[in-house]
Amino acid sequence: MDGLFATRMHNTQKSFIREILKVTLNPDVISFAGGLPNPRFFPVREINEAANKVLAESGENSLQYSTTEGYLPLREFIARRYQKRGLQVDADEIMITNGSQQGLDLAGKVFLNKHDPMVLERPGYLGAIQAFSMFEPQFHSVPLLEDGPDLAYLETELKKTSAKLMYIVPNFQNPSGITHSLAIRKELAVITDRYNTVVVEDDPYGELRFMGQELPPIKRFRKGVHILLGSFSKIVAPGMRLGWICTSSDIMEKLIIAKQAADLHSNFFSQRVVHQYLCDNEIDDYIAKIRAGYRNQRDCMVAMIEKYLPEEITSTKPEGGMFIWATLPPGMSSLELFDQAAAQNVAFVPGTPFYIDGGGSSTLRLNYSNSDEEKIEEGMKRLGSCARKLMAHGN
């Protein structure tokens, strides 16, 4: 049977996180595993009203095929928001996709040949590793420091490999929660321009900042080929499956061809409904509610980590987004801790899947956005107990 499949299928694994989520279907499990927005913030009533309005006012049109680029008024809305952030972007430089995940797939199709070298952050977003694996590149990784990628290491890697493409998540990175500093953004732009590297800048969490100062996209500082990805999944609702690609018109032409071959266009009805919702509601007020809620949950998890986890376990303290990254003492396995915790009905994501080289055995990712404070405290209490038992056993 294996001989029937394309070779790329042997090099691409199932999403480890999606497999873990099966464990969390048990309602008794306190899950910090999935990167899930909190459904209590979903604008259910407003989306219902928007859908009814679209159907009543333009039902036949909204249920018809549409253009590959996407609904023009929605693209204009996105372009205006970028303009407020200092990016001179036109609607023609925006294409609507099936979540930002499709943007990764399209970028891979347009730029990557088999064995082409490409660079990821270390640790890196699992969904990107999975998406780019389909094109069988040669992965190279650059370690993340507290304020972004190790730029000296990056330059050495680009000089050595002539990597065609680099993928980055500069704001509240998944899985680490780390944000690139302004200085890192500017210098990264200079370095990647120097080596003519295509940069894919994924920004699904940028609007979820609840501490610190907002930072401009790296795209603002670059002269070379740059693809900026965005998503409505974190600021409206993930089930709508709408994201976008922002790039120059010459690159957009190739991406449109790739998307036409994939699905013709993204769900047009969803595009119309989201646009209607954005017209009838103040999105910044809604985002402010999400930020406030996630800030409380983040603060709670940071406090509970300090209270219940052994002091030998270190963790990041993100200024936004949805994730905290924890590092166990040397020699302690997050997979073993996962087994212990799962027995106590607590779930998280061990760090290994986020490393292309099989590293990260003593790291783990914790999601705080989809748990209330009571569950966060109880979950950290159980996790701390498991960790202490494992540490005692190791000694």
Summary of the structure (lengths in Angstrom):
residues: 395
radius of gyration: 21.1
end to end distance: 46.6
largest distance: 69.1
contacts: 1345
relative contact order: 0.16
helix: 50%
strand: 15%
